[in-house]
């Protein structure tokens, strides 16, 4: 018997192979090493919330191993400043560890609140 492979599973395999190839390139050429440090902001977190995506689970799968997810005080301040539209993203961001961004003023990202 021949195994029937659905197009969905071959798409996932291609995506994983491509991500491994890209990560390998960055490890070899730019000195990236595991565990990768992933920095997330309010816009990314809001998109993950809308898509009902578990950030830690999916990013860990994509990077194929141990990762460290962090956010910045500016990203938290941005979510808080933009109000109730990003309150869910703000709650999620508060769970991650904080990384110092090295500047005083936070710029507000208008794409986070643009209607879609």
C-alpha positions as CSV (number, residue, x, y, z in Angstrom):
1,X,0.0,0.0,0.0
2,X,1.1,3.5,-0.7
3,X,0.8,6.1,2.0
4,X,-1.4,9.0,1.0
5,X,0.0,12.3,2.0
6,X,-2.4,15.3,2.2
7,X,-1.4,18.6,0.8
8,X,-1.8,20.2,4.2
9,X,0.9,18.0,5.8
10,X,3.3,18.5,2.9
11,X,2.8,22.3,3.3
12,X,3.7,22.0,6.9
13,X,6.8,19.9,6.1
14,X,7.9,22.5,3.5
15,X,7.4,25.3,6.0
16,X,9.4,23.5,8.8
17,X,12.2,22.7,6.4
18,X,12.3,26.3,5.2
19,X,12.4,27.6,8.8
20,X,15.1,25.2,9.8
21,X,17.2,26.3,6.7
22,X,16.7,30.0,7.6
23,X,17.6,29.5,11.3
24,X,20.7,27.5,10.3
25,X,21.8,30.3,8.0
26,X,21.5,32.8,10.9
27,X,23.3,30.5,13.3
28,X,26.2,30.0,10.9
29,X,26.6,33.5,9.5
30,X,25.5,35.8,12.3
31,X,26.4,33.8,15.4
32,X,22.8,33.3,16.6
33,X,22.6,30.5,19.2
34,X,20.0,28.7,21.1
35,X,17.9,29.4,23.1
36,X,16.7,32.1,20.8
37,X,15.5,35.3,22.4
38,X,12.1,36.4,20.9
39,X,10.9,39.9,21.5
40,X,7.2,40.5,21.1
41,X,5.2,43.7,21.1
42,X,1.5,44.6,21.4
43,X,0.8,44.4,17.7
44,X,2.1,40.8,17.4
45,X,0.3,39.8,20.6
46,X,-3.0,41.3,19.4
47,X,-2.7,39.5,16.1
48,X,-2.0,36.2,18.0
49,X,-5.0,36.9,20.3
50,X,-7.3,37.6,17.3
51,X,-6.1,34.3,15.6
52,X,-6.4,32.4,18.9
53,X,-2.8,31.4,18.7
54,X,-0.8,30.3,21.8
55,X,2.4,32.3,21.3
56,X,4.7,30.2,23.4
57,X,3.5,26.9,22.0
58,X,3.5,27.9,18.3
59,X,6.8,29.9,18.4
60,X,8.5,27.0,20.2
61,X,7.3,24.6,17.5
62,X,8.4,27.0,14.7
63,X,11.9,27.5,16.1
64,X,12.2,23.8,16.9
65,X,13.5,24.0,20.5
66,X,14.0,26.1,23.5
67,X,13.2,29.8,23.2
68,X,13.0,32.8,25.6
69,X,10.1,35.2,25.0
70,X,10.3,38.7,26.3
71,X,8.7,42.1,25.9
72,X,9.7,45.7,26.7
73,X,8.4,48.2,29.1
74,X,7.6,50.4,26.1
75,X,5.5,47.7,24.5
76,X,3.5,47.4,27.8
77,X,3.1,51.1,28.0
78,X,2.0,51.3,24.4
79,X,-0.8,48.7,25.0
80,X,-1.9,50.4,28.2
81,X,-1.9,53.9,26.5
82,X,-4.0,52.7,23.5
83,X,-6.7,51.6,25.9
84,X,-9.3,48.9,25.9
85,X,-8.7,47.8,22.3
86,X,-5.4,46.3,23.4
87,X,-6.3,45.3,27.0
88,X,-6.1,41.6,26.1
89,X,-2.7,42.0,24.5
90,X,-1.6,43.9,27.5
91,X,-2.6,41.1,29.9
92,X,-0.7,38.6,27.7
93,X,2.4,40.8,27.5
94,X,2.5,41.1,31.3
95,X,3.2,37.4,31.6
96,X,6.5,37.6,29.7
97,X,9.8,38.8,31.2
98,X,10.8,42.4,30.6
99,X,13.8,43.5,28.5
100,X,15.2,47.0,28.9
101,X,14.9,48.8,25.6
102,X,17.4,51.6,26.4
103,X,15.4,54.7,25.7
104,X,12.9,57.0,27.5
105,X,10.1,57.7,25.0
106,X,7.9,55.0,23.5
107,X,6.5,55.6,20.1
108,X,2.9,54.5,19.5
109,X,2.3,52.1,16.7
110,X,-0.7,53.2,14.7
111,X,-1.0,49.9,12.9
112,X,-2.1,48.2,16.1
113,X,-5.4,50.1,16.2
114,X,-6.1,50.5,12.5
115,X,-9.5,49.0,11.5
116,X,-9.4,45.9,9.4
